Amino acid sequence: MHIAIGSDHAGFELKGVLANFLRELGYEVVDVGTHSTDPVDYPDFAQAVGEAVLDGRADRGVLICGSGVGASVAANKMAGIRAGLCHDTYSAHQGVEHDDMNVLVLGGRVVGIATAQELVRAYSHAVFTKEERHMRRLQKVHALETRMQEKKASL
């Protein structure tokens, strides 16, 4: 599995740790930046991670900013991205199993390294169940996304 990873400056150090951790777990890592602690804007890296997932360069993504909130908001503006901000392992695996979450968002100033590694492990090992109830709910999410895109296009 290929996992895209990206961050703004606030998540840069954690991104490096998690990229190495993902490689240790046997994943191919697609690092979309940033590549330093120089100030940058989180929406640019939310877009980079989202595009890597949407264009097939990565199966899933990990996105990090200071709190995780801004990056989560930005990533979820992209049609086809289902990003979840997680601080506990249950949410990290359940988001994939029930909601087919394809981007894990973390707050680099919120979670420590050990917790972040646990979250990444839970997320990366999880599999969407494809149970009827989860498929039905995901179809409703897709329908909502489509309606909103159509509404925006008609304005």
C-alpha positions, 0 to 999 in steps of 0.5 A: 500500500502507498500512503501519501504524507504531508504537513505544514510547518507545524507538523513537519517534525512529526511527519518525518517520524511517521514517514519512517514509521510507515516504512518500518510497517512495510508501506511505500511513502509518498512525501508531498511536503513540506520539507522544512519548518519554514512557515507554509499554508496547510491548505496547500498540503491538504490539497497535495495529500488529497490529490495523491489519493485521488489520482492513485499515487497513494491508496490513503493519506496522512495529513498533519498541521498544528491542531489538525482542524484546519487541515481536516477542513481543507481536505474535506473540501475535495470531492472524494476525500474523507478525512478524519481528525483522530486522537484515539485509536478507535476512531482511527480504525473505525473511520476506515472500517465504517466510513471508508476514511481515506485521509487520517488527520493529526494535530502535530501540536496535540498528539505525541509521537507514541500516540501518533504512531498508534493512530497511524498503525490502527488507521493503516491496518484497518479495512473498510467492512463493506457491510450493507449499512456502511455501504448505504451510508457511504452512498448517502455521503457521495450523494450529498457531495454530488448535490452540493457540487451541482448546487454550487455549479448552478450558482 
